[in-house]
Amino acid sequence: MPDHIHCFFLLNPQKSIADVIKQIKGSSSHYINQNNLIADKFAWQTGYAAYSVSESGVEKVFEYIKNQKQHHTMKTFQQEYDEFLKLYGLNND
């Protein structure tokens, strides 16, 4: 998607989420900029969101990510994100 990505992985208990995200952002930024994949210098936004998934939800999350392009033709990332926050009582309303 042009405005976000999903990374779905099993977290090594010896690593923190912050360490993994730092590695993903650093490596991908370096690759994009070294290979001039976009006209401007690429940089990730400062923040990120991380969620855990129970074993019973793995397949559903995997399918969602696999089909997100089609999914986002029905609602934008922002609409979906706002609904997610509201559903789990995380919104500022």
Number of C-alpha atoms within 10 A of each C-alpha: 9 5 6 8 9 13 9 14 9 7 11 9 7 5 9 11 14 11 9 14 16 12 12 13 15 13 11 15 16 15 13 14 15 11 9 12 11 9 7 8 12 16 13 11 7 6 6 9 7 11 6 11 14 7 7 8 10 13 11 11 14 14 10 14 15 12 11 15 12 10 14 14 9 10 11 11 16 11 11 14 13 13 14 13 12 13 10 8 10 11 12 6 5
